[in-house]
Amino acid sequence: MTLLITVLAAVITTVVWYVNAPKSKMRLGTLCLMYWGATVMWSVDAVFEYIELKEAYFTPEPADMLNDAFLGLSAVVLGLVIWLVIVLIKDPKGVVKAAFTHGTK
């Protein structure tokens, strides 16, 4: 489930990045790389788990699926939080700077 959630987040982010690539200043490429990195990590985890469990890998318990879903959503949210911090620090459109300097003229 973690792999499925991160693949979905990576694909959606990549499509949005690709559509807005020429004019985008929001550093979506960074978010894409974070999600694709998580996807590779969960892919390796899935391969090793399959090697360990064999056929049982395809019949997980509902509690395990729920835990994996929470972990996948947590990874996606953490990626969004990190990306948001990067965007606020880099301030590509100057919005944060303008908000702080607006009253000092």
N, C-alpha and C positions, 0 to 999 in steps of 0.2 A: 504494500500500500504506500509506503514511503517513496518507493521508486516511481510509482504511478503519479503521485502528487507532484513530485519534483520534475518529472518529465513534462507534465502538463504545464506547470509554471514556466519551465524553460522554453517550451514551444510557444506559449502565448507571449512571453516577454520578447522572444526572438522575432516573432511576427510584428509586434508593435515597434520594436527597434528598427526592423528592416523597412517598414512603411514610412517611418519618420526619420530615417538615417540622414538624409542630406541636410535637413534643417533643424534637427533636434540638438539641443544643448543640455538635455537632462541626464546625460551619462547613463543611458539605458544599456549600453554595452557592458558596463560594470555589473549591472544586475543580471544580464544574460550570462556572463561568465560565472557569477556566483551560483546561479541555478544549474548551469551545465556542469559545474564542478560537483555540486551535490548529486546530480544525476549519475555522474561517473562513479562517485563514491558509493551510492546505493546500488549501482549495477554490480560493482565488485562484491559488495556485501551479499547481494542476491546469488551470485555465482557460488561463493563459498558456502552460503547457507544451503543451496541446492546440493552441493557436493556432500555436505554433512547429513542432510535429511532425506535425500533421494525423493521418493514419491510423496512422502509426507509434506514436502514443501508446498504442494499444490492443494492441500486441505488444512489450512490453518484454523485454529480455534477462533471463535468470534472475539474473544477478549484480546487475542494477539493482533487481530486485524484492527480493532479499535485503538490499541496502543500504537500500532504502526501509523494509523491515520493521524493520531495526535502528534506523533513525532514528525511526520511529513508536513503537517500544517505548521508546526512550530518552526521547522527549518525554513519554510516559505516566509513566515512572518519575520523571523530573525533576519533573513536576507533583505526583506523590505525595510526593516528598521536600519540596518547597516547602510543600505542604499540611500535612505532618507537623510541620515547623518552626513554622508558624503556629499549629497546634493546641497544640504544646508551649509556645510563648510565651504564648498567650492563656490556656491552662489552664482551659477552660470548666467542668470538673468539680472543679477544685482538687486533682487527684491529685499533680501535681508539687510544689505548695506543701506538701501534706501529707507528701510523702516527705522534703522538706528540713527541715521543722519537727517531724517526729515525735520525734526524739531530743532536742529542745531544751526540753522542758517541765520 
